[in-house]
Amino acid sequence: MTHKEWTAILGWPGYRVYQQELNQEDKTLKLRVRRKPRHQGLECSGCGRRRHAVQDVREREIRDRPWSVYEVTVVVEVQRLPCPECGVKGERIPPVPSKAPFSRRFEESVGQACESAAASQVARRFPLPETTVRAIDWRYLKRWSAQRRQPALKQMGVDEIHLGNKTEFATVVTNLGSGEPLWFGKERKKETLEEYFRTQLSPAQRRRIESACVDMWRPFAVSIGEWAPECRMVCDQFHILQPAHEAVHEVRRAEFFRKGAKSREVVKGKRGLLLRRWIHLSAKKKQLLNELFALNRRVMKAYFLKESLDRLWKYGSEGNLLRYLQSSTGQLRWQRLKPFQDLAQMLLDHLDGILNYCRTPVRFGVVEAINGNIKALVTRGRGYKNLSDLLLKAQRMAVTNTEFVAFKKAA
């Protein structure tokens, strides 16, 4: 093959191959390249300005993406420039994005492999140290984040997630429209969310926020009310139904605690069954629940009271929702079940947050789906040293999932 053909295969714009070394025994290929003559000067790697004077020329070995079974090394001539602002600096090489001895294509291959596998597995695949793989993945995600356009924030979700004993709780801010996390903050305080509004959003961006999906944590609601007063706060469906699930569990435990070993054996292992929706149960599971209801009608009442709360988010009219909520709280109060009386009071305390769903509907599942992705990333990565690393990984995961679903639907 001629040098011109090797240059075309390499595909480095502005560079040409002038020598190649192919070792068939070791399965290695070394290509020596130099920049084609340019009359516009060379770009300084420090300040980015073009310079014409050259201090000296040195060689730099760069690992490129493998070609078939051959490991490829590109030896590129780097011209060092006497820059008045930066001192003596090497020229900028577009195919090599950093000081690390890896090409952009190689780092993209490693970064894409890290999306579906742990860093330890990628390290064995590319024979590299695990720390090097993590550094490459970090640079790959930083470049991806800098090039993409951030979607507008109109509906936001705010929730906390437990990341382990060391980090404990972290505040997660989510864009419900694009379905991706926007920001992570340490702990779950009012000051944490205030830091996001102060450092990440301009006054115009804060005014454009129409609604926020939040749980019943009051510091979050206070912070949103101060920084985005025009935003409507919608109570998260998950955090409304979670106390209802706990109420069912409390009734089950209280009813069968003194029934004896035989009756307790019947309800043993039925907690998960009582928490599932009736429409999602198989015929066999429904039969098991009916046997349990035959033993105790109070447990049956608790289960169907919990089921009735799902209709709160089926109404499109604020008046119809208010009437149904009033009748529901009345039923919860007069069933003589203490946990459900407390649940009724909680619903009344957060009446505005429930009614706001009719005014500005939001997607409740986005926040919990992102929290599940974050926990999966933490488990797969065996922890992260900082939240910025984890945020980039979670954003990339959310965007790639969105693109895959859109492609699948279009097909």
One Martini backbone bead per residue (centre of mass of N, CA, C, O) as a GRO file, in nm:
protein
  411
    1MET     BB    1   0.099   0.034   0.018
    2THR     BB    2   0.053   0.357   0.014
    3HIS     BB    3   0.064   0.653   0.175
    4LYS     BB    4  -0.212   0.750   0.069
    5GLU     BB    5  -0.376   0.502   0.173
    6TRP     BB    6  -0.301   0.528   0.472
    7THR     BB    7  -0.423   0.813   0.504
    8ALA     BB    8  -0.716   0.736   0.436
    9ILE     BB    9  -0.751   0.524   0.666
   10LEU     BB   10  -0.689   0.703   0.909
   11GLY     BB   11  -0.846   0.995   0.907
   12TRP     BB   12  -0.658   1.265   0.940
   13PRO     BB   13  -0.702   1.578   0.920
   14GLY     BB   14  -0.398   1.726   0.794
   15TYR     BB   15  -0.265   1.436   0.763
   16ARG     BB   16   0.030   1.228   0.690
   17VAL     BB   17   0.175   0.939   0.577
   18TYR     BB   18   0.541   0.835   0.579
   19GLN     BB   19   0.522   0.574   0.778
   20GLN     BB   20   0.537   0.206   0.823
   21GLU     BB   21   0.477  -0.060   1.083
   22LEU     BB   22   0.446  -0.415   1.040
   23ASN     BB   23   0.349  -0.666   1.289
   24GLN     BB   24   0.239  -0.993   1.262
   25GLU     BB   25   0.317  -1.127   1.532
   26ASP     BB   26   0.214  -0.881   1.736
   27LYS     BB   27  -0.017  -0.713   1.613
   28THR     BB   28   0.120  -0.437   1.491
   29LEU     BB   29   0.079  -0.072   1.425
   30LYS     BB   30   0.292   0.185   1.283
   31LEU     BB   31   0.236   0.538   1.242
   32ARG     BB   32   0.382   0.805   1.060
   33VAL     BB   33   0.312   1.153   1.113
   34ARG     BB   34   0.231   1.466   0.941
   35ARG     BB   35   0.176   1.778   0.871
   36LYS     BB   36   0.047   1.969   0.652
   37PRO     BB   37   0.088   2.236   0.485
   38ARG     BB   38   0.056   2.571   0.633
   39HIS     BB   39  -0.033   2.933   0.606
   40GLN     BB   40  -0.200   3.001   0.894
   41GLY     BB   41  -0.074   2.841   1.096
   42LEU     BB   42  -0.055   2.753   1.439
   43GLU     BB   43  -0.218   2.615   1.714
   44CYS     BB   44  -0.239   2.682   2.033
   45SER     BB   45  -0.293   2.478   2.318
   46GLY     BB   46  -0.358   2.716   2.514
   47CYS     BB   47  -0.501   2.986   2.357
   48GLY     BB   48  -0.557   2.932   2.022
   49ARG     BB   49  -0.351   3.080   1.871
   50ARG     BB   50  -0.177   3.181   1.593
   51ARG     BB   51   0.142   3.050   1.478
   52HIS     BB   52   0.464   3.058   1.294
   53ALA     BB   53   0.661   2.989   1.490
   54VAL     BB   54   0.933   2.747   1.559
   55GLN     BB   55   1.112   2.577   1.793
   56ASP     BB   56   1.027   2.261   1.763
   57VAL     BB   57   1.044   1.895   1.715
   58ARG     BB   58   0.824   1.629   1.818
   59GLU     BB   59   0.732   1.316   1.943
   60ARG     BB   60   0.406   1.135   1.953
   61GLU     BB   61   0.231   0.879   2.111
   62ILE     BB   62  -0.071   0.724   1.978
   63ARG     BB   63  -0.363   0.567   2.058
   64ASP     BB   64  -0.568   0.375   1.859
   65ARG     BB   65  -0.797   0.222   1.707
   66PRO     BB   66  -0.850  -0.080   1.623
   67TRP     BB   67  -0.741  -0.291   1.346
   68SER     BB   68  -0.885  -0.543   1.392
   69VAL     BB   69  -0.598  -0.724   1.518
   70TYR     BB   70  -0.463  -0.438   1.542
   71GLU     BB   71  -0.244  -0.241   1.709
   72VAL     BB   72  -0.250   0.117   1.717
   73THR     BB   73   0.017   0.352   1.638
   74VAL     BB   74   0.068   0.706   1.651
   75VAL     BB   75   0.329   0.906   1.512
   76VAL     BB   76   0.353   1.242   1.592
   77GLU     BB   77   0.434   1.556   1.486
   78VAL     BB   78   0.533   1.816   1.711
   79GLN     BB   79   0.500   2.159   1.721
   80ARG     BB   80   0.673   2.406   1.889
   81LEU     BB   81   0.561   2.716   2.038
   82PRO     BB   82   0.640   3.062   2.083
   83CYS     BB   83   0.441   3.195   2.320
   84PRO     BB   84   0.380   3.499   2.473
   85GLU     BB   85   0.156   3.379   2.684
   86CYS     BB   86   0.247   3.049   2.732
   87GLY     BB   87   0.494   2.988   2.584
   88VAL     BB   88   0.601   2.675   2.534
   89LYS     BB   89   0.398   2.512   2.289
   90GLY     BB   90   0.201   2.294   2.157
   91GLU     BB   91   0.020   2.196   1.918
   92ARG     BB   92  -0.290   2.148   1.796
   93ILE     BB   93  -0.464   1.825   1.797
   94PRO     BB   94  -0.766   1.721   1.699
   95PRO     BB   95  -0.744   1.393   1.735
   96VAL     BB   96  -0.622   1.509   2.020
   97PRO     BB   97  -0.792   1.619   2.314
   98SER     BB   98  -0.533   1.558   2.499
   99LYS     BB   99  -0.254   1.464   2.695
  100ALA     BB  100  -0.329   1.199   2.635
  101PRO     BB  101  -0.233   0.886   2.458
  102PHE     BB  102  -0.520   0.948   2.291
  103SER     BB  103  -0.761   0.927   2.081
  104ARG     BB  104  -1.075   1.014   2.013
  105ARG     BB  105  -1.169   0.733   1.912
  106PHE     BB  106  -1.072   0.572   2.155
  107GLU     BB  107  -1.237   0.723   2.376
  108GLU     BB  108  -1.513   0.657   2.252
  109SER     BB  109  -1.494   0.351   2.284
  110VAL     BB  110  -1.463   0.352   2.592
  111GLY     BB  111  -1.715   0.521   2.664
  112GLN     BB  112  -1.925   0.329   2.530
  113ALA     BB  113  -1.847   0.081   2.703
  114CYS     BB  114  -1.924   0.223   2.986
  115GLU     BB  115  -2.242   0.221   2.941
  116SER     BB  116  -2.252  -0.130   2.967
  117ALA     BB  117  -2.002  -0.126   3.174
  118ALA     BB  118  -1.764  -0.172   3.378
  119ALA     BB  119  -1.447  -0.059   3.428
  120SER     BB  120  -1.316  -0.339   3.471
  121GLN     BB  121  -1.412  -0.466   3.201
  122VAL     BB  122  -1.288  -0.252   3.010
  123ALA     BB  123  -0.995  -0.295   3.100
  124ARG     BB  124  -0.978  -0.589   2.988
  125ARG     BB  125  -1.051  -0.523   2.690
  126PHE     BB  126  -0.812  -0.270   2.656
  127PRO     BB  127  -0.561  -0.301   2.825
  128LEU     BB  128  -0.620  -0.121   3.117
  129PRO     BB  129  -0.639   0.072   3.363
  130GLU     BB  130  -0.898   0.165   3.559
  131THR     BB  131  -0.819   0.463   3.595
  132THR     BB  132  -0.798   0.525   3.291
  133VAL     BB  133  -1.089   0.461   3.217
  134ARG     BB  134  -1.219   0.676   3.398
  135ALA     BB  135  -1.077   0.920   3.265
  136ILE     BB  136  -1.188   0.877   2.980
  137ASP     BB  137  -1.488   0.885   3.054
  138TRP     BB  138  -1.485   1.172   3.165
  139ARG     BB  139  -1.393   1.317   2.901
  140TYR     BB  140  -1.622   1.213   2.720
  141LEU     BB  141  -1.858   1.342   2.885
  142LYS     BB  142  -1.761   1.636   2.873
  143ARG     BB  143  -1.777   1.666   2.564
  144TRP     BB  144  -2.073   1.588   2.533
  145SER     BB  145  -2.191   1.815   2.718
  146ALA     BB  146  -2.064   2.064   2.559
  147GLN     BB  147  -2.216   1.998   2.271
  148ARG     BB  148  -2.485   2.004   2.387
  149ARG     BB  149  -2.825   2.089   2.414
  150GLN     BB  150  -3.013   2.233   2.644
  151PRO     BB  151  -3.308   2.193   2.764
  152ALA     BB  152  -3.587   2.323   2.854
  153LEU     BB  153  -3.731   2.452   3.164
  154LYS     BB  154  -4.073   2.378   3.286
  155GLN     BB  155  -4.043   2.091   3.432
  156MET     BB  156  -3.982   1.991   3.766
  157GLY     BB  157  -3.787   1.772   3.978
  158VAL     BB  158  -3.787   1.692   4.338
  159ASP     BB  159  -3.544   1.487   4.509
  160GLU     BB  160  -3.433   1.216   4.707
  161ILE     BB  161  -3.123   1.022   4.763
  162HIS     BB  162  -2.966   0.725   4.859
  163LEU     BB  163  -2.586   0.671   4.852
  164GLY     BB  164  -2.506   0.607   5.143
  165ASN     BB  165  -2.308   0.650   5.424
  166LYS     BB  166  -2.125   0.879   5.312
  167THR     BB  167  -2.334   1.063   5.142
  168GLU     BB  168  -2.620   0.984   5.160
  169PHE     BB  169  -2.795   1.246   5.083
  170ALA     BB  170  -2.944   1.359   4.768
  171THR     BB  171  -3.023   1.610   4.545
  172VAL     BB  172  -3.268   1.592   4.275
  173VAL     BB  173  -3.278   1.745   3.958
  174THR     BB  174  -3.547   1.749   3.712
  175ASN     BB  175  -3.642   1.703   3.374
  176LEU     BB  176  -3.957   1.619   3.269
  177GLY     BB  177  -3.944   1.662   2.961
  178SER     BB  178  -3.657   1.498   2.902
  179GLY     BB  179  -3.572   1.287   3.131
  180GLU     BB  180  -3.339   1.439   3.314
  181PRO     BB  181  -3.080   1.521   3.493
  182LEU     BB  182  -2.936   1.838   3.626
  183TRP     BB  183  -2.882   1.806   3.954
  184PHE     BB  184  -2.655   1.781   4.235
  185GLY     BB  185  -2.692   1.765   4.598
  186LYS     BB  186  -2.606   1.795   4.912
  187GLU     BB  187  -2.834   1.688   5.067
  188ARG     BB  188  -3.175   1.803   5.221
  189LYS     BB  189  -3.196   2.126   5.190
  190LYS     BB  190  -3.276   2.446   5.140
  191GLU     BB  191  -2.984   2.533   5.055
  192THR     BB  192  -2.950   2.332   4.825
  193LEU     BB  193  -3.172   2.443   4.630
  194GLU     BB  194  -3.070   2.736   4.630
  195GLU     BB  195  -2.807   2.677   4.478
  196TYR     BB  196  -2.938   2.607   4.212
  197PHE     BB  197  -3.089   2.874   4.156
  198ARG     BB  198  -2.830   3.059   4.181
  199THR     BB  199  -2.612   2.892   3.979
  200GLN     BB  200  -2.806   2.763   3.724
  201LEU     BB  201  -3.017   3.007   3.718
  202SER     BB  202  -3.189   3.244   3.576
  203PRO     BB  203  -3.445   3.458   3.602
  204ALA     BB  204  -3.578   3.364   3.335
  205GLN     BB  205  -3.573   3.057   3.397
  206ARG     BB  206  -3.746   3.074   3.658
  207ARG     BB  207  -4.003   3.193   3.513
  208ARG     BB  208  -4.047   2.932   3.314
  209ILE     BB  209  -4.149   2.773   3.547
  210GLU     BB  210  -4.451   2.597   3.594
  211SER     BB  211  -4.358   2.321   3.745
  212ALA     BB  212  -4.338   2.104   4.049
  213CYS     BB  213  -4.222   1.791   4.156
  214VAL     BB  214  -4.302   1.694   4.491
  215ASP     BB  215  -4.277   1.633   4.801
  216MET     BB  216  -4.334   1.668   5.163
  217TRP     BB  217  -4.083   1.852   5.177
  218ARG     BB  218  -4.071   2.166   5.299
  219PRO     BB  219  -3.797   2.299   5.211
  220PHE     BB  220  -3.855   2.279   4.907
  221ALA     BB  221  -4.113   2.452   4.898
  222VAL     BB  222  -3.984   2.711   5.008
  223SER     BB  223  -3.767   2.750   4.790
  224ILE     BB  224  -3.957   2.765   4.544
  225GLY     BB  225  -4.132   3.004   4.650
  226GLU     BB  226  -3.887   3.210   4.641
  227TRP     BB  227  -3.754   3.155   4.337
  228ALA     BB  228  -4.056   3.037   4.209
  229PRO     BB  229  -4.357   3.179   4.245
  230GLU     BB  230  -4.501   3.075   3.960
  231CYS     BB  231  -4.481   2.795   4.062
  232ARG     BB  232  -4.631   2.478   4.060
  233MET     BB  233  -4.703   2.247   4.312
  234VAL     BB  234  -4.670   1.891   4.286
  235CYS     BB  235  -4.763   1.606   4.416
  236ASP     BB  236  -4.633   1.311   4.447
  237GLN     BB  237  -4.764   1.006   4.395
  238PHE     BB  238  -4.568   0.826   4.553
  239HIS     BB  239  -4.591   1.006   4.828
  240ILE     BB  240  -4.897   0.935   4.859
  241LEU     BB  241  -4.898   0.611   4.843
  242GLN     BB  242  -4.697   0.530   5.061
  243PRO     BB  243  -4.877   0.580   5.316
  244ALA     BB  244  -5.093   0.377   5.221
  245HIS     BB  245  -4.914   0.127   5.238
  246GLU     BB  246  -4.847   0.160   5.538
  247ALA     BB  247  -5.140   0.138   5.635
  248VAL     BB  248  -5.190  -0.151   5.542
  249HIS     BB  249  -4.963  -0.275   5.710
  250GLU     BB  250  -5.069  -0.188   5.989
  251VAL     BB  251  -5.337  -0.338   5.973
  252ARG     BB  252  -5.227  -0.621   5.932
  253ARG     BB  253  -5.054  -0.634   6.190
  254ALA     BB  254  -5.282  -0.567   6.399
  255GLU     BB  255  -5.489  -0.801   6.322
  256PHE     BB  256  -5.258  -1.058   6.337
  257PHE     BB  257  -5.100  -1.051   6.610
  258ARG     BB  258  -5.351  -1.202   6.798
  259LYS     BB  259  -5.437  -1.477   6.620
  260GLY     BB  260  -5.202  -1.652   6.590
  261ALA     BB  261  -5.008  -1.875   6.420
  262LYS     BB  262  -5.209  -1.964   6.197
  263SER     BB  263  -5.291  -1.678   6.093
  264ARG     BB  264  -5.002  -1.568   6.046
  265GLU     BB  265  -4.930  -1.774   5.821
  266VAL     BB  266  -5.124  -1.659   5.606
  267VAL     BB  267  -4.981  -1.352   5.603
  268LYS     BB  268  -4.721  -1.455   5.525
  269GLY     BB  269  -4.585  -1.276   5.257
  270LYS     BB  270  -4.833  -1.044   5.185
  271ARG     BB  271  -4.729  -0.753   5.149
  272GLY     BB  272  -4.669  -0.735   4.843
  273LEU     BB  273  -4.960  -0.810   4.759
  274LEU     BB  274  -5.103  -0.556   4.897
  275LEU     BB  275  -4.935  -0.338   4.716
  276ARG     BB  276  -5.070  -0.428   4.472
  277ARG     BB  277  -5.246  -0.406   4.202
  278TRP     BB  278  -5.535  -0.555   4.098
  279ILE     BB  279  -5.486  -0.535   3.778
  280HIS     BB  280  -5.186  -0.689   3.816
  281LEU     BB  281  -5.316  -0.953   3.891
  282SER     BB  282  -5.353  -1.266   3.905
  283ALA     BB  283  -5.569  -1.517   3.962
  284LYS     BB  284  -5.405  -1.644   4.194
  285LYS     BB  285  -5.359  -1.381   4.358
  286LYS     BB  286  -5.657  -1.311   4.399
  287GLN     BB  287  -5.724  -1.565   4.562
  288LEU     BB  288  -5.534  -1.503   4.800
  289LEU     BB  289  -5.674  -1.239   4.879
  290ASN     BB  290  -5.959  -1.352   4.931
  291GLU     BB  291  -5.870  -1.534   5.166
  292LEU     BB  292  -5.776  -1.297   5.341
  293PHE     BB  293  -6.050  -1.137   5.345
  294ALA     BB  294  -6.216  -1.367   5.487
  295LEU     BB  295  -6.063  -1.329   5.766
  296ASN     BB  296  -6.051  -0.996   5.708
  297ARG     BB  297  -6.224  -0.696   5.657
  298ARG     BB  298  -6.022  -0.470   5.732
  299VAL     BB  299  -5.813  -0.541   5.519
  300MET     BB  300  -6.000  -0.499   5.281
  301LYS     BB  301  -6.059  -0.202   5.330
  302ALA     BB  302  -5.766  -0.106   5.313
  303TYR     BB  303  -5.710  -0.195   5.023
  304PHE     BB  304  -5.950  -0.035   4.874
  305LEU     BB  305  -5.865   0.243   4.975
  306LYS     BB  306  -5.597   0.242   4.831
  307GLU     BB  307  -5.713   0.198   4.541
  308SER     BB  308  -5.891   0.465   4.528
  309LEU     BB  309  -5.649   0.679   4.510
  310ASP     BB  310  -5.581   0.652   4.200
  311ARG     BB  311  -5.821   0.853   4.105
  312LEU     BB  312  -5.691   1.136   4.156
  313TRP     BB  313  -5.535   1.117   3.848
  314LYS     BB  314  -5.815   1.099   3.649
  315TYR     BB  315  -5.877   1.399   3.668
  316GLY     BB  316  -5.937   1.706   3.475
  317SER     BB  317  -6.109   1.831   3.701
  318GLU     BB  318  -6.104   2.020   3.981
  319GLY     BB  319  -6.392   1.972   4.093
  320ASN     BB  320  -6.398   1.659   4.076
  321LEU     BB  321  -6.151   1.615   4.252
  322LEU     BB  322  -6.256   1.753   4.507
  323ARG     BB  323  -6.503   1.572   4.552
  324TYR     BB  324  -6.346   1.304   4.569
  325LEU     BB  325  -6.161   1.386   4.803
  326GLN     BB  326  -6.383   1.433   5.013
  327SER     BB  327  -6.500   1.144   5.004
  328SER     BB  328  -6.235   0.995   5.071
  329THR     BB  329  -6.176   1.124   5.349
  330GLY     BB  330  -6.440   1.028   5.474
  331GLN     BB  331  -6.383   0.724   5.451
  332LEU     BB  332  -6.111   0.721   5.604
  333ARG     BB  333  -6.234   0.830   5.881
  334TRP     BB  334  -6.502   0.609   5.906
  335GLN     BB  335  -6.331   0.313   5.937
  336ARG     BB  336  -6.163   0.279   6.204
  337LEU     BB  337  -5.862   0.358   6.089
  338LYS     BB  338  -5.595   0.512   6.199
  339PRO     BB  339  -5.402   0.528   5.950
  340PHE     BB  340  -5.635   0.657   5.763
  341GLN     BB  341  -5.677   0.913   5.926
  342ASP     BB  342  -5.393   1.024   5.878
  343LEU     BB  343  -5.414   1.021   5.569
  344ALA     BB  344  -5.645   1.228   5.544
  345GLN     BB  345  -5.487   1.464   5.670
  346MET     BB  346  -5.260   1.470   5.461
  347LEU     BB  347  -5.439   1.538   5.215
  348LEU     BB  348  -5.541   1.812   5.329
  349ASP     BB  349  -5.256   1.947   5.364
  350HIS     BB  350  -5.214   1.873   5.024
  351LEU     BB  351  -5.434   1.996   4.833
  352ASP     BB  352  -5.289   2.186   4.629
  353GLY     BB  353  -5.090   1.970   4.512
  354ILE     BB  354  -5.321   1.795   4.390
  355LEU     BB  355  -5.480   2.015   4.221
  356ASN     BB  356  -5.236   2.100   4.031
  357TYR     BB  357  -5.262   1.863   3.829
  358CYS     BB  358  -5.500   1.991   3.665
  359ARG     BB  359  -5.338   2.246   3.571
  360THR     BB  360  -5.039   2.078   3.569
  361PRO     BB  361  -4.939   1.821   3.421
  362VAL     BB  362  -4.733   1.539   3.514
  363ARG     BB  363  -4.456   1.316   3.525
  364PHE     BB  364  -4.409   1.087   3.774
  365GLY     BB  365  -4.203   0.855   3.665
  366VAL     BB  366  -3.934   1.008   3.618
  367VAL     BB  367  -3.806   1.033   3.899
  368GLU     BB  368  -3.799   0.724   3.969
  369ALA     BB  369  -3.638   0.636   3.720
  370ILE     BB  370  -3.384   0.802   3.782
  371ASN     BB  371  -3.328   0.680   4.059
  372GLY     BB  372  -3.286   0.394   3.947
  373ASN     BB  373  -3.043   0.465   3.766
  374ILE     BB  374  -2.857   0.569   3.990
  375LYS     BB  375  -2.845   0.307   4.156
  376ALA     BB  376  -2.728   0.135   3.924
  377LEU     BB  377  -2.465   0.301   3.891
  378VAL     BB  378  -2.358   0.266   4.179
  379THR     BB  379  -2.346  -0.043   4.173
  380ARG     BB  380  -2.165  -0.076   3.918
  381GLY     BB  381  -1.937   0.145   4.025
  382ARG     BB  382  -1.891   0.133   4.337
  383GLY     BB  383  -1.908   0.420   4.334
  384TYR     BB  384  -1.846   0.782   4.387
  385LYS     BB  385  -1.646   1.059   4.443
  386ASN     BB  386  -1.853   1.237   4.273
  387LEU     BB  387  -2.141   1.398   4.149
  388SER     BB  388  -2.050   1.481   3.860
  389ASP     BB  389  -1.999   1.202   3.753
  390LEU     BB  390  -2.286   1.088   3.802
  391LEU     BB  391  -2.441   1.297   3.633
  392LEU     BB  392  -2.322   1.230   3.354
  393LYS     BB  393  -2.410   0.935   3.352
  394ALA     BB  394  -2.717   0.989   3.386
  395GLN     BB  395  -2.755   1.164   3.136
  396ARG     BB  396  -2.656   0.962   2.925
  397MET     BB  397  -2.860   0.741   2.996
  398ALA     BB  398  -3.119   0.905   2.935
  399VAL     BB  399  -3.058   0.982   2.637
  400THR     BB  400  -3.015   0.697   2.517
  401ASN     BB  401  -3.293   0.589   2.591
  402THR     BB  402  -3.458   0.796   2.430
  403GLU     BB  403  -3.338   0.731   2.148
  404PHE     BB  404  -3.419   0.432   2.142
  405VAL     BB  405  -3.725   0.466   2.163
  406ALA     BB  406  -3.761   0.644   1.911
  407PHE     BB  407  -3.647   0.435   1.711
  408LYS     BB  408  -3.844   0.207   1.772
  409LYS     BB  409  -4.106   0.359   1.691
  410ALA     BB  410  -4.022   0.432   1.400
  411ALA     BB  411  -3.983   0.122   1.319
   0.00000   0.00000   0.00000
